[in-house]
Amino acid sequence: MITGRVEPTLMADQVYGVLRDAIMSGELPGGARLRVRDVAAQVGTSVMPVREAIRRLEEAGLAERVPHKGAVVKSVSVEELVDIYDVRRLLEVEAARLGVASISADDCDRMQVEFESMRAAIDQRHVVGHIDRDEALLAILYRAAGNRVLVDTIAGLWSHCRLYKIMGAHAALEQAADGDALWRYQAELIDAARRRDVETAASITAMSITAVTDRLRAALEAESGVHAD
């Protein structure tokens, strides 16, 4: 069920926004069918904007076409997980290295504010809130690198792997009551940023992404009953 609603006269970008928000929040899980007429009825618009919005979701990697089903929310797989997170590791390690070299004290303070909000979301078991604040924290650091293309590319990868992020956060909360895997690396990263310790920041970023990759891979393999090489 999609809770968002748009005016019938609004364009496809509003419908796209409603659907994207539902996917990003986990309201529409992987594999959920995107029936044009059902979606149109739920958001309160005609079918044409919905068709265009679904096409855009496919282009963004958030939906895919499945034989005999039509458009569905993109499902997760070990193969895609490894591909996405390998690229994330390459780009985000470099973004962390460049960001720490140039970050200001004020930006470090802003990272700390996002960190506190992230910890509060974890304590409340608010997975989406945790992810939003984590991304906001990292975006402050990465923007300090001064390379907008790098930051935009990373943000695109975050959107593409949102379902993995949700799954990973749930897995971390199941493994530890305080969800320390969801905040420990960020605390160390802020400390490295304040000290302008470039190599430590890069190392922490690499370890963080590797840890979540391993956690997700184990969860996906357990779910499928198949061990990936």
Backbone bond lengths (Angstrom), bond angles and torsions (degrees), N, CA, C in turn:
res aa  C-N    CA-C-N  psi(-1)  N-CA   C-N-CA  omega(-1)  CA-C   N-CA-C  phi
1 M - - - 1.463 - - 1.521 109.62 -
2 I 1.326 117.02 129.48 1.455 122.10 179.33 1.522 108.14 -98.48
3 T 1.335 116.61 123.89 1.461 119.32 -175.49 1.524 113.53 -87.92
4 G 1.336 116.92 -20.47 1.463 119.34 179.50 1.512 111.85 -69.55
5 R 1.323 116.62 155.57 1.461 120.64 -179.38 1.516 108.68 -146.44
6 V 1.335 116.20 142.19 1.462 120.62 178.94 1.515 109.57 -126.71
7 E 1.309 115.77 162.62 1.451 120.53 176.32 1.529 110.16 -72.96
8 P 1.340 118.32 143.12 1.476 120.71 -177.52 1.513 113.94 -56.00
9 T 1.325 117.46 -27.09 1.464 120.15 -175.14 1.527 113.23 -87.86
10 L 1.325 117.58 -5.90 1.454 119.51 -176.03 1.518 111.74 -75.90
11 M 1.315 115.65 159.76 1.447 122.18 -174.09 1.522 112.23 -82.52
12 A 1.329 115.53 174.88 1.464 121.96 -175.58 1.523 112.54 -62.32
13 D 1.349 118.14 -26.95 1.460 118.21 -177.52 1.518 112.23 -65.53
14 Q 1.349 117.18 -31.97 1.464 118.86 175.69 1.524 111.36 -68.85
15 V 1.340 116.76 -40.51 1.462 120.32 177.79 1.521 109.14 -64.16
16 Y 1.322 115.99 -42.86 1.462 120.89 177.21 1.526 110.29 -57.85
17 G 1.328 117.08 -42.98 1.461 120.82 179.83 1.513 112.45 -61.83
18 V 1.340 116.49 -41.64 1.466 120.79 179.07 1.525 110.39 -63.41
19 L 1.338 116.70 -46.72 1.460 121.00 -178.97 1.529 111.09 -66.93
20 R 1.313 116.25 -41.96 1.463 119.73 -179.91 1.519 110.40 -62.54
21 D 1.333 117.49 -43.61 1.461 120.71 178.67 1.527 111.17 -61.31
22 A 1.345 116.37 -39.14 1.464 120.40 179.93 1.525 111.05 -65.91
23 I 1.326 116.65 -36.52 1.468 120.47 177.96 1.519 110.27 -71.75
24 M 1.333 116.92 -45.36 1.451 121.26 -177.06 1.529 112.75 -64.50
25 S 1.324 117.07 -29.21 1.461 120.99 -179.42 1.520 112.35 -86.97
26 G 1.328 116.63 -8.75 1.461 120.14 -176.29 1.513 113.31 86.68
27 E 1.330 116.75 0.21 1.469 120.88 178.09 1.523 110.29 -62.71
28 L 1.327 116.31 -37.23 1.462 122.32 171.66 1.525 107.34 -107.01
29 P 1.319 119.19 102.29 1.463 121.76 -175.65 1.524 112.35 -78.46
30 G 1.322 116.45 168.08 1.448 121.39 176.41 1.522 111.09 -56.74
31 G 1.323 116.30 135.20 1.452 120.98 -179.59 1.515 114.60 91.74
32 A 1.345 117.68 -10.71 1.468 120.36 -179.99 1.525 109.88 -65.98
33 R 1.319 116.88 133.30 1.460 120.56 -178.67 1.523 110.69 -76.93
34 L 1.323 115.38 142.73 1.457 122.12 179.36 1.533 108.04 -111.22
35 R 1.319 116.05 77.23 1.461 120.82 179.37 1.522 108.97 -75.87
36 V 1.302 116.17 124.62 1.464 121.10 -172.30 1.512 111.81 -56.18
37 R 1.312 117.85 -49.71 1.476 120.15 -176.00 1.526 111.14 -69.63
38 D 1.317 117.45 -35.81 1.465 119.63 177.94 1.521 110.81 -65.60
39 V 1.334 115.88 -44.62 1.465 119.38 178.80 1.519 110.65 -63.24
40 A 1.333 116.90 -43.36 1.465 120.80 179.74 1.520 111.09 -58.70
41 A 1.332 116.29 -41.50 1.465 120.02 179.75 1.524 111.10 -67.28
42 Q 1.330 116.71 -38.38 1.463 119.79 -177.08 1.520 112.81 -71.72
43 V 1.341 117.30 -37.71 1.463 119.05 -178.99 1.522 112.10 -91.81
44 G 1.323 116.91 -10.62 1.459 120.41 174.62 1.506 114.66 80.28
45 T 1.330 117.18 46.66 1.456 119.93 178.72 1.528 109.31 -144.42
46 S 1.325 117.30 -178.40 1.464 121.16 179.05 1.532 110.09 -81.69
47 V 1.327 116.65 174.06 1.459 120.05 -174.79 1.531 112.76 -77.03
48 M 1.322 118.35 -26.48 1.462 119.97 -175.51 1.533 113.24 -61.65
49 P 1.338 119.21 -48.72 1.477 118.12 177.15 1.517 112.35 -62.20
50 V 1.324 117.44 -31.33 1.460 120.91 -179.80 1.525 110.26 -67.94
51 R 1.337 116.68 -43.80 1.467 119.68 178.10 1.530 110.74 -58.88
52 E 1.329 116.38 -44.11 1.459 120.40 -179.98 1.531 110.45 -65.73
53 A 1.336 116.66 -40.90 1.465 120.45 179.98 1.526 111.02 -63.55
54 I 1.319 117.45 -41.33 1.467 121.04 179.02 1.524 110.25 -65.63
55 R 1.324 116.92 -38.83 1.463 120.13 177.28 1.523 109.75 -60.43
56 R 1.307 117.43 -41.51 1.461 121.54 179.35 1.529 111.26 -67.68
57 L 1.324 117.39 -35.53 1.461 120.37 175.92 1.527 110.65 -62.83
58 E 1.322 116.02 -38.85 1.465 120.14 177.76 1.526 110.45 -64.92
59 E 1.319 116.82 -42.62 1.463 120.83 178.96 1.533 111.11 -63.36
60 A 1.330 116.45 -33.66 1.467 121.14 -179.29 1.523 112.66 -81.56
61 G 1.336 117.23 -3.58 1.456 120.74 -179.83 1.509 113.96 80.25
62 L 1.329 117.75 14.84 1.460 121.53 -179.57 1.528 112.74 -97.18
63 A 1.323 116.77 -12.59 1.466 121.85 178.29 1.518 108.30 -141.74
64 E 1.311 116.06 161.38 1.458 121.18 179.80 1.520 109.56 -149.36
65 R 1.326 115.97 161.48 1.458 122.14 177.62 1.528 109.29 -92.85
66 V 1.320 115.75 131.14 1.464 121.67 179.21 1.521 108.11 -122.55
67 P 1.335 117.78 131.79 1.472 120.14 179.84 1.526 111.79 -54.68
68 H 1.331 115.07 135.90 1.462 123.58 177.41 1.536 113.74 70.62
69 K 1.329 117.13 0.29 1.466 120.24 178.58 1.525 112.26 -122.00
70 G 1.319 117.10 -28.66 1.454 120.16 -174.47 1.518 110.46 85.17
71 A 1.314 116.73 -147.18 1.463 121.30 -177.81 1.518 110.73 -77.22
72 V 1.333 115.69 135.00 1.458 122.07 175.64 1.521 108.81 -136.42
73 V 1.327 116.16 157.96 1.458 120.23 173.65 1.526 107.78 -64.14
74 K 1.324 116.18 136.36 1.465 121.53 -175.88 1.523 110.57 -57.39
75 S 1.325 115.60 132.03 1.453 121.41 176.78 1.525 110.14 -88.55
76 V 1.317 115.32 167.97 1.461 120.61 -179.46 1.525 110.06 -98.77
77 S 1.344 116.58 155.60 1.453 121.65 176.71 1.515 108.91 -152.02
78 V 1.322 116.81 155.05 1.463 121.18 178.55 1.521 110.34 -61.90
79 E 1.334 115.96 -41.19 1.464 119.92 -177.27 1.523 111.35 -61.93
80 E 1.332 116.82 -47.62 1.464 119.58 -179.97 1.519 110.58 -67.35
81 L 1.326 116.60 -39.15 1.463 120.55 177.48 1.517 110.71 -53.29
82 V 1.319 116.82 -51.96 1.464 121.31 -177.66 1.522 110.70 -61.66
83 D 1.332 117.23 -43.68 1.465 120.80 -179.22 1.528 111.46 -62.12
84 I 1.333 116.72 -49.72 1.466 120.46 -177.30 1.521 111.44 -64.46
85 Y 1.323 116.50 -46.76 1.457 119.12 -174.70 1.522 112.59 -73.99
86 D 1.330 118.20 -25.59 1.462 119.69 171.64 1.531 110.66 -64.18
87 V 1.339 116.26 -42.92 1.465 120.03 178.77 1.520 110.46 -68.49
88 R 1.331 116.82 -41.15 1.469 120.18 176.57 1.520 110.79 -57.02
89 R 1.325 116.36 -44.04 1.466 119.78 -178.55 1.530 110.90 -60.87
90 L 1.297 116.70 -45.21 1.463 120.51 -179.85 1.528 111.52 -59.67
91 L 1.336 115.86 -49.55 1.458 119.99 -174.76 1.528 112.43 -74.72
92 E 1.322 117.19 -41.11 1.463 119.05 -174.20 1.521 112.71 -76.14
93 V 1.314 117.61 -29.99 1.461 119.13 173.66 1.529 109.84 -62.70
94 E 1.318 116.59 -43.33 1.463 119.85 178.65 1.525 111.13 -67.89
95 A 1.334 116.97 -40.39 1.468 120.45 178.58 1.521 110.94 -63.09
96 A 1.336 117.47 -39.50 1.464 121.20 178.01 1.529 110.33 -65.62
97 R 1.324 115.58 -42.99 1.466 119.72 -179.78 1.535 110.82 -61.58
98 L 1.318 116.57 -47.51 1.465 120.83 -179.31 1.525 111.56 -69.38
99 G 1.326 116.14 -38.17 1.459 120.07 -178.52 1.511 112.80 -65.82
100 V 1.322 116.63 -45.98 1.464 120.32 -179.62 1.524 111.11 -63.22
101 A 1.314 116.91 -32.42 1.467 120.17 179.75 1.524 112.23 -65.54
102 S 1.336 116.91 -22.74 1.472 120.11 -173.55 1.527 114.20 -122.13
103 I 1.311 118.73 -5.06 1.463 120.80 -171.23 1.529 111.72 -67.57
104 S 1.339 115.01 148.19 1.464 121.02 179.45 1.531 110.17 -96.38
105 A 1.320 115.38 165.33 1.467 120.59 177.15 1.528 110.35 -62.60
106 D 1.340 116.58 -38.26 1.464 120.01 178.91 1.528 111.08 -62.74
107 D 1.323 116.68 -40.03 1.461 119.87 178.13 1.528 110.92 -65.31
108 C 1.317 116.78 -37.45 1.468 119.83 176.52 1.521 110.54 -63.20
109 D 1.328 116.62 -39.21 1.463 120.69 176.81 1.528 110.50 -63.24
110 R 1.332 116.52 -39.78 1.468 120.22 178.46 1.522 110.68 -66.54
111 M 1.322 117.48 -37.38 1.459 120.66 174.52 1.525 110.79 -60.88
112 Q 1.316 116.66 -40.03 1.461 120.45 179.74 1.523 111.41 -64.44
113 V 1.336 116.84 -39.76 1.468 120.70 177.84 1.534 110.00 -61.17
114 E 1.333 116.32 -45.25 1.464 119.93 178.21 1.535 110.50 -64.00
115 F 1.314 116.27 -36.39 1.470 120.51 178.45 1.523 110.85 -61.75
116 E 1.313 117.25 -45.10 1.470 120.43 179.92 1.526 110.76 -63.30
117 S 1.329 116.73 -40.52 1.467 120.19 177.13 1.523 110.54 -65.21
118 M 1.332 116.20 -37.36 1.463 120.94 178.11 1.526 110.79 -64.62
119 R 1.330 117.45 -43.40 1.462 121.01 177.94 1.522 111.12 -61.56
120 A 1.316 116.53 -39.28 1.462 120.00 178.34 1.525 110.86 -63.69
121 A 1.334 116.55 -41.05 1.465 120.34 178.27 1.526 111.07 -64.15
122 I 1.333 116.75 -38.97 1.468 120.58 177.92 1.525 110.14 -63.96
123 D 1.334 117.05 -45.24 1.465 121.17 179.49 1.525 111.28 -59.17
124 Q 1.332 115.90 -33.37 1.461 121.34 179.69 1.531 112.74 -86.85
125 R 1.342 116.26 1.64 1.470 121.84 -177.28 1.531 111.11 58.51
126 H 1.334 115.60 34.72 1.460 121.66 178.78 1.527 107.95 -96.14
127 V 1.314 116.38 90.11 1.454 122.21 -172.11 1.524 112.18 -61.57
128 V 1.325 117.03 -48.59 1.463 119.78 -178.24 1.527 110.98 -64.37
129 G 1.321 116.64 -39.10 1.463 119.90 177.00 1.517 111.51 -62.26
130 H 1.314 116.61 -40.65 1.471 120.63 175.84 1.520 110.85 -59.46
131 I 1.326 117.16 -47.36 1.469 120.83 -178.02 1.522 110.87 -63.07
132 D 1.323 116.67 -43.20 1.470 120.17 -179.92 1.530 111.32 -60.52
133 R 1.327 116.53 -45.08 1.456 120.15 -178.23 1.531 111.63 -71.99
134 D 1.319 116.90 -34.98 1.464 120.75 175.96 1.530 110.18 -61.98
135 E 1.320 116.66 -45.72 1.465 120.10 179.31 1.523 111.12 -65.21
136 A 1.335 116.93 -37.67 1.464 119.96 178.50 1.528 110.33 -64.21
137 L 1.337 116.15 -40.99 1.466 120.95 178.42 1.529 110.88 -61.23
138 L 1.318 116.10 -49.15 1.460 120.23 -178.52 1.531 111.82 -67.19
139 A 1.330 116.53 -34.95 1.463 119.85 -179.70 1.525 111.35 -62.37
140 I 1.332 117.03 -35.75 1.471 120.08 177.59 1.527 109.66 -60.98
141 L 1.324 115.95 -46.09 1.465 120.06 179.73 1.519 111.38 -65.09
142 Y 1.318 117.16 -47.00 1.465 120.36 -175.65 1.523 112.00 -67.29
143 R 1.332 116.82 -35.60 1.472 119.07 178.37 1.525 111.16 -64.56
144 A 1.320 116.52 -28.95 1.469 119.87 179.48 1.525 111.30 -62.59
145 A 1.338 116.43 -18.62 1.461 119.99 177.65 1.525 111.85 -67.82
146 G 1.344 116.63 -23.07 1.456 120.62 177.06 1.515 115.02 80.37
147 N 1.325 117.41 14.60 1.464 121.43 -179.73 1.523 108.40 -115.72
148 R 1.331 116.72 98.71 1.459 120.93 -175.06 1.527 112.07 -65.46
149 V 1.326 117.80 -36.23 1.464 120.80 179.69 1.525 110.06 -62.75
150 L 1.317 116.63 -41.69 1.459 121.04 178.48 1.522 110.80 -61.64
151 V 1.324 116.74 -46.45 1.461 121.22 -179.25 1.530 111.38 -64.61
152 D 1.331 116.67 -43.75 1.468 120.38 179.65 1.529 111.66 -64.39
153 T 1.327 116.42 -37.50 1.460 120.19 179.06 1.530 110.69 -65.97
154 I 1.311 116.69 -42.47 1.467 120.92 177.92 1.524 110.29 -64.27
155 A 1.330 117.03 -41.98 1.469 120.34 178.90 1.524 110.66 -61.42
156 G 1.332 116.74 -38.03 1.454 119.96 176.87 1.521 112.10 -63.94
157 L 1.326 116.61 -39.30 1.463 120.88 176.74 1.527 111.03 -65.33
158 W 1.325 116.42 -38.67 1.465 119.50 177.02 1.529 111.26 -59.74
159 S 1.317 116.29 -43.69 1.468 119.42 177.94 1.526 110.57 -63.02
160 H 1.325 115.73 -41.84 1.458 121.01 -177.06 1.525 111.46 -64.93
161 C 1.336 117.32 -31.24 1.470 119.41 -177.34 1.526 112.27 -108.13
162 R 1.322 117.25 23.61 1.465 120.26 -177.92 1.527 112.08 -58.53
163 L 1.326 117.50 -40.60 1.465 120.28 -179.80 1.520 110.55 -63.37
164 Y 1.326 116.45 -36.89 1.463 119.92 176.60 1.527 110.50 -66.33
165 K 1.324 116.32 -40.49 1.460 119.93 179.32 1.531 111.04 -61.05
166 I 1.324 116.48 -43.11 1.467 120.70 179.08 1.527 110.02 -62.51
167 M 1.331 116.42 -46.52 1.460 120.82 179.05 1.531 110.87 -61.54
168 G 1.329 116.66 -43.24 1.459 120.69 -179.12 1.515 112.55 -63.93
169 A 1.324 117.11 -39.95 1.459 120.54 179.33 1.524 111.01 -65.94
170 H 1.318 116.96 -42.08 1.469 119.92 176.84 1.526 110.68 -61.54
171 A 1.341 116.97 -41.87 1.464 120.78 -179.87 1.523 110.76 -63.44
172 A 1.331 117.61 -41.03 1.459 121.38 -179.92 1.520 111.16 -64.75
173 L 1.317 117.02 -39.19 1.464 120.73 179.64 1.519 111.29 -69.41
174 E 1.316 116.96 -29.92 1.464 120.25 177.29 1.525 111.15 -73.13
175 Q 1.332 117.11 -30.49 1.457 121.66 -176.09 1.521 113.01 -81.72
176 A 1.334 117.14 -28.40 1.470 120.38 -178.02 1.521 109.48 -144.52
177 A 1.322 115.43 131.79 1.465 119.95 -176.24 1.519 112.64 -59.59
178 D 1.351 116.53 -35.86 1.464 118.87 -178.00 1.522 112.59 -91.86
179 G 1.354 116.94 2.06 1.457 119.80 178.52 1.515 113.13 55.99
180 D 1.355 117.01 37.30 1.464 119.77 -173.50 1.523 112.99 -61.20
181 A 1.329 117.11 -26.75 1.463 119.52 178.11 1.523 111.80 -65.59
182 L 1.334 116.98 -17.86 1.461 121.22 -178.55 1.526 112.83 -89.96
183 W 1.329 117.74 -9.11 1.466 118.28 -178.83 1.530 114.63 -134.90
184 R 1.342 117.98 -16.87 1.462 120.41 -174.35 1.536 112.39 -60.42
185 Y 1.331 117.02 -46.89 1.464 120.16 -179.09 1.519 111.70 -65.74
186 Q 1.342 116.71 -36.98 1.461 119.10 -179.30 1.530 111.39 -65.65
187 A 1.333 116.12 -38.41 1.467 119.41 177.73 1.528 110.21 -62.11
188 E 1.337 116.58 -42.88 1.462 120.71 179.09 1.531 111.28 -67.36
189 L 1.330 115.86 -34.14 1.460 120.02 -179.92 1.523 111.54 -67.27
190 I 1.324 116.96 -41.51 1.464 120.58 177.95 1.525 110.01 -62.83
191 D 1.334 116.54 -41.38 1.466 120.27 178.02 1.523 110.76 -61.58
192 A 1.334 116.81 -43.70 1.466 120.14 178.79 1.525 111.22 -64.12
193 A 1.334 116.47 -37.23 1.463 120.40 179.04 1.523 111.01 -64.76
194 R 1.320 116.73 -42.32 1.473 120.07 179.68 1.528 110.79 -63.66
195 R 1.322 116.57 -33.18 1.466 120.55 -179.34 1.526 112.38 -88.26
196 R 1.328 116.67 -1.89 1.471 122.42 -176.66 1.536 110.59 56.53
197 D 1.327 115.20 37.69 1.459 121.38 -179.30 1.527 108.19 -90.84
198 V 1.307 116.34 90.48 1.457 123.41 -172.24 1.530 112.18 -61.23
199 E 1.329 116.48 -50.35 1.461 119.66 -174.99 1.525 112.30 -68.60
200 T 1.317 117.89 -36.16 1.465 120.14 177.04 1.523 110.26 -65.55
201 A 1.329 116.93 -41.06 1.470 120.59 178.13 1.526 110.80 -61.50
202 A 1.330 116.27 -42.81 1.460 120.14 178.64 1.522 110.84 -63.82
203 S 1.337 116.38 -41.90 1.462 121.09 -179.83 1.524 111.68 -65.38
204 I 1.323 116.52 -42.62 1.470 120.97 178.72 1.521 110.45 -61.68
205 T 1.326 116.57 -43.18 1.462 120.75 -179.73 1.522 110.81 -62.51
206 A 1.312 116.64 -44.51 1.463 120.46 178.69 1.527 111.11 -62.07
207 M 1.326 116.28 -45.10 1.466 120.11 -179.59 1.525 111.53 -64.09
208 S 1.328 116.35 -39.21 1.462 120.84 -179.45 1.526 111.27 -62.71
209 I 1.324 116.28 -47.80 1.468 120.23 -178.16 1.526 110.47 -69.07
210 T 1.328 117.54 -37.10 1.460 120.38 176.31 1.520 111.20 -63.79
211 A 1.327 116.58 -41.82 1.470 120.69 -179.16 1.525 111.55 -62.96
212 V 1.335 116.89 -44.26 1.467 118.52 -179.14 1.526 110.63 -71.34
213 T 1.334 117.41 -32.13 1.466 120.20 175.49 1.522 110.30 -61.78
214 D 1.327 116.59 -46.94 1.466 120.82 -179.82 1.522 111.49 -63.47
215 R 1.339 115.88 -39.85 1.472 120.02 -179.49 1.520 110.43 -65.86
216 L 1.318 116.53 -43.47 1.462 120.47 179.74 1.521 111.69 -69.19
217 R 1.305 115.76 -40.56 1.464 119.37 -179.96 1.536 110.16 -60.66
218 A 1.341 116.43 -44.04 1.457 120.40 178.68 1.529 111.10 -61.92
219 A 1.345 116.00 -40.55 1.467 119.86 -179.64 1.520 111.12 -66.30
220 L 1.330 117.07 -42.36 1.464 120.89 -179.58 1.524 111.33 -67.77
221 E 1.324 116.87 -40.68 1.458 119.99 179.55 1.522 111.38 -67.52
222 A 1.347 116.39 -37.23 1.459 119.66 177.52 1.524 110.89 -65.75
223 E 1.327 114.68 -37.77 1.470 119.84 -179.46 1.522 111.55 -68.04
224 S 1.347 116.61 -38.54 1.455 120.40 -176.95 1.511 112.93 -89.92
225 G 1.349 115.39 -18.31 1.448 119.08 -177.89 1.508 113.09 75.73
226 V 1.361 116.44 15.26 1.459 121.06 -177.69 1.518 108.38 -122.99
227 H 1.327 116.11 135.39 1.465 120.99 176.47 1.515 109.61 -95.58
228 A 1.359 116.70 122.91 1.460 120.71 179.90 1.521 110.17 -87.42
229 D 1.339 117.03 141.58 1.458 120.73 177.99 1.513 110.76 -70.84
